[in-house]
Amino acid sequence: MTTYNTFTASNLLCIKSKQIVIDLQLNLGLNVIYGNNSVGKSTVLDLISYALGAENIKFKPAALVCDFVLIQVNINESTITIRREINNSRASILIYFGAISDSLKAPDSEWLKLPYNSTEEKSGFSKFFFDYLNYPSTVSTETSITTHQILRLLYAEQKNNNLPIYREDPWDNTEKRIAIRDYILGIFSGELYELQLERRKADKELSATINRIQSFFQIVGKTSDHLIEDLLLAEKQNLEYRKNVILEKIHNLNTTITSTNTSDSQVDEQTRLKNQLSGLNKGMLSIEDKLNEIAYENTDLDQFKLELKHRLIDIENAISSNQIINDIDFEFCPCCHEKILKSTDTNSCNLCKNPVNTSNNNLNLLQMKTEIIFQIQEIDKIINDNNHHFSKLNEEYSSLKTNVNKKEQDLKLLTSRWHTDFEIESIRAYKELGEIETEITGILQKLEIAQEVKKLQDHRDNLQARLNYINDQIKLLQDRSKNELFRLLDKLNKILKYLLSLDTGLQTEFMDPDSEIFVIFEDNEITVNGTSHFSQSSSILLKHLFHLALLLLANEEPSMRLPKFLILDGINDGGLEQKRAENLQAIIVHVSRMLTSPFQIICATSEIYEPMQPFITRKYTDGEKTLNLR
């Protein structure tokens, strides 16, 4: 079974005009941020989630005047610092490989800049983060599961009290909610998700292809591209025959010339054509040199890229080897076979007793892996640019070649002996020849269109066949994961039912042991006895208990791809009476004691009760604000 890495946050900083306006230390386990209303508790939680990659954060004015936010996170034994400029768009994210205190003194050159989303040229923050957590990436430029999508489940924000499962997202849809569900439950199949995306893309492409074919037939008024092509070929053959007749006529005119005199104008025209041909040939040679240069450069880049891929494989093998070797507990020396004396120092090698730092070693390897991936992506971008340039040069070369052939034909005809008595007739013949050439060019263009339609129809048939195959594969993969999905959802429903039974409110069906509870990810709702409509206070309670139930499920199911990390805002909002609010805090403490370390729950509340008193991480009282902007 794949082992996923743990994740916690330890320090949050917010910077305005080079001054620290908030310095929040976070602990493992339960963290409670306590303070009166309007001191900025929600802003702190917004900053945490935003620094970790959340989107659609509507910052308060106090946060928007700040420059950027930093957060130190620990992934297993690796420590990294994330920095993100504060705005309301998809800002890029910077990574420093080390503690937040060191990052403040680090130059820009030591920060790794990542775009929010992965592109063809560069991997994004989510892929980087998922690599460190050992989660599978879902890199797709059209739709992908990002840290933002995971945080839609990990951040229960105050303004989304009406949404029990996912945070609000403007691009939300059923397919995406199902994909996130399957991903975090550990039944996500990268193959299935990519097939679903490919199906959507192929279906869209199939519709566009059919529309293009129908539009063409509406214009030409035909129903068979084969018939159109046959007619065009027949017309072209007729024009070629007429062209040969005229060329024969021109040849006969030239062979009957008796005078060898050549007019000055003819000599000037010959000179002009020769100069034009010389310039065209030089242009062709120049383009040939450029094409050769691009071909040589791409060959070198391909070799370098292959070498980098070999290095990447070596690094991945080294990471895997480290993990395997670190877990080996040598009882006897592999050299002399004597029994090894156990060391009490956990930071030394149990074999050679030298000090070790597995964290730094793994961190260095991951840094090297990230840098090589970026180098490969940069090479791919250069090769793509070169190929685009190569294609443009080829088009230019073909155009020059056509022009050269035409000029050579003109020069050949012009340098033939030309009797002045037949000048008028020759002019007419050349004019007619030019008209026929123009018609043949038009026929060739029409033939290209007809052939394009044939390609479109072949493409349509191939797309339909591909769609049929994709649908079969999707059904097969869905059938395989259905049983595991039902098991996990049933377990989640039971955990949530248990937590609801601890409620002390007036929503009797919450505490009824016979109630049927269903978490429906695809509809973003939770039903109790078939209804999802409750009082505001009950809805808020249901939302928080769902997130706690999801955390408990992740604690019991190591195959789940969900960090044991949770942000709960507004746990005393929505008209919760004191007894019920106090009981909710007791339930949160109870859940935290059921979780195995490491885990992290961060809560914000304006009312603190006895169960949560020992877990206050930061208190804001006496008019103190979370952001010190003075």
C-alpha positions, 0 to 999 in steps of 0.5 A: 500500500502506498504510504502518504506523508503527513502535513502540518503548519507551524508558523504564519507571517503576514508582511506589509511594507516590510513589517510583520503585522502578524506572527502566529505560532501553531501547534500540533493537535488542536489550536484555538484562536479566541477573540471578540467579534470583528478582531480579524479571526476569520482573516487569519484563517483566510490567510492560512488557507490562501497561503496553502493554495486556496482560491476565491478568498474574499479578503477583508480590507485589512488583509488587502493592504498587506503585501504577502503571506508566508507559512512554514509547513512540515511534511514528514521531516521536511520543512518548507516555507510558502510565500504568496502575494496577497490579491484576489487572483490566481497569484503564483506561489514561491517556495523556500526550502527551509524555515520561515525565519531563514526565508526572511533573509534569503535572496530572491534567487533562493526562492522557487517560483511556481505558477498556481496551475500546471502548464505545458511549460511548467509544473504548478504548485499543486503538483509540487505539493502533491509530490511532497505528500506522495499523492498522485498528480492529476495534471490536466490543463482543462480540469485538475485536482489542485490544493484549492480543491482539497482545501474546499473540504479542509476549510469550513469557512464562516461565510459558507455556512449553507454548504455542508461539504465543499467550499463555494467555487465558481467553476463547480460541477457534479463531475468535479465534486465526484472526482474530488470525492474519489481522490480524497477517499483513495479510490481515485483512478488517474486513468478513470479521471483522465478518461472522463476528461478525454471523453468530454474533449472527444465528444466536443471535438466530434460535435465540432467535426460533424458541424464542419462537415455539414457546413461544407456540404451546405455550401457546395450542395453535394452529398458525397466528397468522393463525387466532388473529388472525381469532378474536380480531378476530371476538370483538372485533367481537361485543363492539363490537356488544354495547357499541353496544347498551348505549350505545343503551339508555343513550341511550334511558334519558336521553331519556325522563327527565322530571325536570330535578332533579339530585342533590347527589351527582351535582353533586359527582361532576361537580365531582370529574371536572372537577378530575381532567380539569384536573389531567390536562390540565395534566400533558399540557401539561407533558409536551408542553413537555418533549418539545419541549425534548428535540426541540429539544436533539437537533436542536442536538446533531445539528447540532453532531455534523455540524459535528464530523464535518466537522472530523474529516474536515478533520483526517484530510485534514490528516494525509494532506496532511502525510504527502504534502507531507513526502515531496515533494522540491522541486527547483525553486521553484514560484513563480519556478522557480529551482533550490532550494539543498539544505539539510543541516539535516534539521530545516528545510523544504527549500523555505523553510528555516524550522525544522519539527517534523513530529512535533509537528504530527502529534501535535497533529493526532492529539490534536485527532482523539482529542478530537473523536472523544470529543466525538462519542461524548459527544454520541451518549450524550446523544442516546441518553439523551434518546431514552430519556427521550423514549420514557418521556415518550411512554408517560406521555403516552399513559397520561394521554391514555387516562385523559383520554378515559375521564374525558371519557366519564364526565363526558359520561355523567354530565352527561346528564339522568338520571331517578331512576326509571331509576337502577337500570337505568342502573347495571346498564347502566353496569356491563355497559358497563364489563365489556365495555370490560374484555373489549375491552381484554383482546382488544386485548392478545391481538391485540398478542400475535398481532401480535407472533408475526407480527412474530417470524415475519417477523423469523425469515424475515429473519434466515434470509435475512440468514444465507444472504447472510452465509455467501455473503459470508464464503465469497467473502472467504475465497476471495480471501485464501486464496492470500495466507494460504498464501504467508505461512504457507509463508514463516513455516514456511521461516524457522522451519525455517531457525532450527531448523536452527541448533540444536545440541541432540539433537532431530535432526528440528529440524536435518533439512533434510527435516523438514516444519514447520507453524505452526498458529495455530488450534490454537496449536501447531507440528508438526515431521514431524507431531508437536507433543510434544517434550522440555521444553527443545526445546519452549522452544527451539521457542517462542522460535524461532517468535517470532523467525521471526514477527519476521523475517517482519514485517521482510520483509513490510511489509503485516504489522500486527505491530510489530517488538517482541518480549519473550522471557522464560526463554531459558535455562529448561527444562533447556537445557544450556549449549551449547544455551542459549549457541547460542540466545543466538547465534541471537537476536543473529543474528536481531537483525542480520538486522532493519532498524531500528527494532526492539526485542527485550527478553530476560531471562536468568539466564545470560549468554554471550559472544554477548549480552554487548554487549547487556546493558541492565541487570544485577542482581547482588549481591542487587539486586532489580529493584524497589527497595521498601526 
